[in-house]
């Protein structure tokens, strides 16, 4: 995973992940775009309530919902 390819938000999330979460993100990046791999690894490590809030914030930023 190349940090220069990540968006600022994805890089911040990646740095905040545990070492296990970072390994998951690197593994997922083999089959997904790097930003998506980081978001998915971050969501897997979040409690359900925060996951829902995170999805809404991503939707708002990406699609203006």
C-alpha positions in Angstrom: 0.0 0.0 0.0 1.4 3.3 -1.1 0.6 6.2 1.3 0.9 8.7 -1.6 -2.0 7.1 -3.3 -4.4 7.5 -0.3 -6.7 10.4 0.2 -6.0 12.6 3.3 -9.0 11.0 5.1 -8.0 7.5 4.2 -4.4 8.1 5.3 -5.7 9.5 8.6 -7.9 6.5 9.1 -5.1 4.1 8.2 -2.8 5.7 10.8 -5.4 5.4 13.5 -6.0 1.7 12.9 -4.4 -0.9 15.1 -1.6 -3.0 13.6 -4.1 -5.7 12.9 -6.4 -3.3 11.1 -3.5 -2.0 9.0 -2.6 -5.5 8.0 -6.2 -6.1 7.0 -6.2 -2.9 4.9 -3.0 -4.0 3.1 -4.4 -7.4 2.4 -7.7 -5.9 1.1 -5.8 -3.5 -1.1 -4.7 -6.4 -3.2 -8.3 -6.7 -4.5 -9.8 -3.3 -3.9 -8.8 0.3 -4.5 -6.6 1.4 -1.6 -9.0 4.0 -0.1 -11.9 1.5 -0.1 -9.6 -1.1 1.5 -8.8 1.3 4.4 -12.5 2.3 4.8 -13.5 -1.4 4.9 -10.8 -2.3 7.4 -11.8 0.7 9.6 -15.4 -0.3 9.5 -14.6 -3.8 10.5 -12.9 -2.5 13.7 -15.7 -0.1 14.6 -18.7 -0.8 16.9 -22.0 -1.1 15.1 -23.3 2.4 16.1 -20.1 4.1 14.9 -20.1 2.1 11.7 -23.5 3.5 10.8 -22.4 7.0 11.6 -19.3 6.6 9.5 -21.2 5.3 6.5 -23.5 8.3 6.6 -20.6 10.7 6.8 -19.0 8.9 3.8 -22.2 9.1 1.8 -22.6 12.7 2.6 -19.1 13.6 1.4 -19.2 11.4 -1.7 -22.7 11.8 -3.0 -24.0 14.9 -1.1 -26.7 12.9 0.7 
